[in-house]
Amino acid sequence: MKILLIEDELLISKSISILIKKKGHHITVTGNGVTALELLKNTKFDLIITDLMLNDISGFDIIDECLSKYNYTAENITVITAYNSNDIINKIKQYKCKYFIKPFDNLVKTIDDIINEN
């Protein structure tokens, strides 16, 4: 599986990347939303994992672009976020994306769940 991870917290992105590689998948990692959009123009990924609060644009911007310009479906996108307010969760649900709330109780299980649902 070819995976794009968009996460600006270095420890989280490194941890997720290591676990995904151990499972035999190819992963591209960026902490920048604009860079992610450039990657999406040129590469088709099987799964996009995005944080919502990035340094430059929001994960919702990433989702909008994926759905409107790059022919992804909500099933191809998983959101990871520390923001678990009802408004945020409801907006994620409107997109019909899968989501996981940080901090993760068990990162290994979370990665298994993300990959196995795709």
C-alpha positions in Angstrom: 0.0 0.0 0.0 1.2 3.5 -0.8 0.5 5.9 2.0 0.9 9.7 2.4 1.2 10.9 6.0 0.7 14.6 6.7 1.7 15.3 10.3 3.7 18.2 11.6 4.6 16.7 15.0 7.9 15.1 14.4 7.7 12.4 17.1 4.3 11.3 15.9 5.2 11.3 12.2 8.4 9.3 12.9 6.6 6.8 15.1 3.8 6.2 12.6 6.2 6.0 9.7 8.3 3.3 11.4 5.3 1.2 12.2 3.9 1.5 8.7 7.2 0.5 7.1 7.5 -2.5 9.5 4.2 -3.6 8.0 5.7 -3.6 4.6 4.0 -0.5 3.2 5.5 2.5 1.4 5.1 5.8 3.2 5.7 9.4 2.2 5.8 11.8 5.1 5.4 15.6 5.1 4.6 18.0 7.8 3.5 20.7 5.4 0.0 20.9 3.8 1.1 22.7 0.7 3.8 20.1 0.1 1.2 17.4 0.5 -1.0 19.0 -2.1 2.0 19.1 -4.5 2.7 15.4 -3.8 -1.0 14.6 -4.5 -0.8 16.2 -7.9 1.9 13.8 -9.0 1.4 10.6 -7.1 -1.7 8.4 -6.5 -1.7 7.1 -2.9 -3.9 4.3 -1.6 -4.3 6.0 1.8 -3.9 9.6 3.1 -3.5 10.1 6.8 -3.7 13.7 7.7 -3.6 15.8 10.9 -6.1 18.6 11.0 -4.0 21.4 12.5 -1.0 21.9 10.3 1.4 24.9 10.3 0.3 26.2 6.9 -3.2 25.0 5.9 -5.8 22.8 7.7 -6.4 19.1 7.2 -9.9 20.1 6.0 -8.2 21.9 3.1 -6.3 18.7 2.3 -9.6 16.7 2.4 -11.4 19.2 0.2 -8.6 19.1 -2.4 -8.5 15.3 -2.3 -12.2 14.9 -2.8 -12.7 17.7 -5.4 -9.5 17.6 -7.5 -7.7 14.3 -7.1 -10.5 11.7 -7.3 -10.1 10.4 -3.8 -13.0 9.1 -1.7 -13.5 9.5 2.0 -12.5 5.8 2.3 -9.0 6.8 1.2 -8.6 9.5 3.9 -8.0 9.1 7.6 -7.9 12.0 10.0 -5.7 12.0 13.1 -6.3 15.0 15.5 -6.0 16.1 19.0 -9.1 18.3 18.7 -12.1 16.3 19.7 -14.8 19.0 20.1 -18.2 18.1 18.9 -17.9 20.7 16.1 -14.6 19.2 14.8 -15.9 15.6 15.0 -19.1 16.5 13.3 -17.3 18.2 10.5 -15.1 15.1 10.0 -18.2 12.9 10.0 -19.7 15.1 7.3 -16.8 14.2 5.1 -17.3 10.6 6.0 -13.6 10.1 6.8 -12.3 7.8 9.4 -10.7 9.5 12.3 -8.6 8.8 15.4 -8.1 11.1 18.4 -4.6 11.8 19.7 -3.0 10.9 22.0 -3.5 7.3 20.9 -4.0 4.8 23.7 -2.1 2.2 21.7 -0.3 3.5 18.6 0.4 0.0 17.2 -3.3 -0.9 17.4 -4.3 2.5 16.0 -2.0 1.9 12.9 -3.4 -1.6 12.5 -6.9 -0.2 12.6 -6.1 2.5 10.1 -4.5 0.1 7.6 -7.0 -2.7 8.1 -9.9 -0.4 7.3 -8.5 0.3 3.9 
